[in-house]
Amino acid sequence: MFPWHALSLFALQLGLRSYQILCLAQQKALPPQVWSQWPWLLWSDLTAAIFVGLIWDWWEPAWTTRFPAASRTRARIFGIFFTCLVGYLGFSFQFYSYFNDFFNYGFWTQIDRLSSYWKTLGQEISWGTLAGTAACLAYAWSTRAAARHRPSRGKSTQAVRATGLVLVLVWSLGFSPWGHALPPANWQALDKNPLIELLSFITPEPAARAARRINPDTAKLPHLSFVRRLPPTERQNMSVLLLILESTTPEYAGLTRAVPAGLTPNLTRLGAASLMFTNHYCQEPATLKSWYSLLTGRYSYATRRWRDFILRAKPDLSLPEILKTHGYRSLFLTSSNGRTYSQNEFLQGRFDEVLDRQRLKKRYPGWREYSDCLDDRVLPGALDDFLQHTAEKKFFAVVSPYFPHHPYDLPDPAFQVNAGNTDFARYQSSLHFADALVGQLTEVLAKNGRAENTLLVIVSDHGEAFRQHPGNTLHSVYLYEENVRTLFLLHNPRLLQPGRLSSLTRHIDVLPTILDLLGYASPGCDGESVVTLSPPRTAFFYTTFSDPRYGLRSGAWKYLLNRRSGAEELDNMETDPNETRNRA
């Protein structure tokens, strides 16, 4: 009986994998390595099928003998199950294109958490679907075969089955690529061995972090002249406040061009007193993906499936975990909804404390809720409480306000600086509100006597578009400057001289830069310190939100590619900073 279990399951897995390839081909996002890795994928499927077959053949005879199913009941089970499966596959396949349409996505996100559910469930099938399908198929097959077969229960048969289980398990864990927690890049969760995926939930944390140990002997390049010489003990005793502003570019903040007087007085003041990088880029214009790059120094995983992204990101070493080994206490503070895109699942376990909209609402009742967040004015008080409880201990705090996120709400009419009713007018008023919050947060540092000994890092997660290019609104669909160019300021008068640099920098450079300034060795990551005399960098960026788009900037040139349509753009950012004359 066992070979038929295994072969049936193997055939089913091939069918589901073919379905996934159709989904990837539909969006023209089929990974180029699919055919070279196909033999390994087939072996992975086969070993998982054999494992399930051996397990089922071991215990199903007693079960099916005790609970036999009539032929009519079996037919109903088959009919209901496969009708639901085919309906689910067909609906999700059709909904896949609809959901990723930009304007339709804007509609779905207005319904609480619906977009998060569909990001997780509706786009493509997962290994969980495969496991459920396998269980139903095995049960149906067993009830059909139980009346005609009488499996042997002799000791020799049981020994053969046990040996088979051990061999399959050893092969899967020890010799297959999946045994080393290295699934093929850009593949979805279905492509992992279902057995390994299941075991990852019940086994200790993968040893991926051990492969990226900090090397204390890493040679450092000379620092830029803006970095003051401080004794190592003074640098290593500094705290860090990382302020991640929402949807802000240097132009909108008045740091690289003129804005209405009084729009961003605090950012303007800090910009003049800080080391500022005017050509800083995010790697993907999405908040959670930017958090990942800022906190790990790595490019985010190019997948639309947020659940898959969270699972892949879990083993990656992050800045709060590194600093914790050096005696830092950490806090992540955001007024946004921690359940959106499962962002809390990414943060928990990395920080000593995570405070989001839900937790802040319980701790500080009375603050009003807006769209998907709490009033940002709750954040300075929460940071103040944290600093008072940390006393003299070093801290690493990340503060990520919600405003000026779309729909550009304004908690207090007193902050309205533009009376217009356009998106950009509302955005400017919301940005003015966020600027006031920046001033309040710096005042909290001064009030607690921590300003002098704290490295203040100000970045923004991504930019925001207001139709500078046709159809370009919000931030996640395109890769123009208004989408991917962001703030990056480093401020501490004892450690850094103020200045302005036009060299290319990236979100992935923030982690190694902070560690370099503090005097700690950096782990292996994709970024590099921006305060060293290093060769010119190339900035890569991409978006998987709608059409898959990729781009890079090197020197004065910027190249963009729409992978679905094949459209290319090439711009000279020195002579055409608004990206209006395509030279491709």
Buried (B, 14 or more C-beta within 10 A) or exposed (E): BBEEBBBBBBEBBBEBBEBBEEBBEEBEBBBEEBEEBEEBBBBBBBBBBBBBBBBBBBEBBEBBEEEEBEEEEBEEBBEEBBEEBEEBBEEBBEBBEEBBEBEEBEEBBEEEEEBBEBBBBBBBBBBBBBBEBBEBBBBBBBBBBBEEEEBEEEEEEEEBBEEBBEBBBEBBBEEBBBBBBEBBEBBBBBBBBBBBBBBBEEEEEBEBBEEBEBEEEEEEEEBBEBBEEBEEEEBBBBBBBBBBBBBBBBBBBBBBEEBEEEBBBBBBBBBEBBBBBBBBBBBBBBBBBBBBBBBBBBBBBBBBBBBBBBBBBBBBBBBBBBBBEBEBBBBBBBBBBBBBBBBBBBBEEBBBBBBBBEBBBEEBEEBEEBBBBBBBBBBBBBBBBBBEEBEEEBBBBBBBBBBBBBEBBBBEEEBBBBEEEEBBBBBBBBBBBBBBBBBBBBBBBEEBEBBEBBBBBBBBBBBBBEEBBEEBBBBBBBBBBBBBBBBBBBBBEEBBEBEBBEEBBBBBBBBBBBBBBBBBBBBBBBBBBBBBEBEEBEBBBBBBBBBBBBBBBEEEEBBBBBBBEEEEBBBBBEEBEEBEEEEE
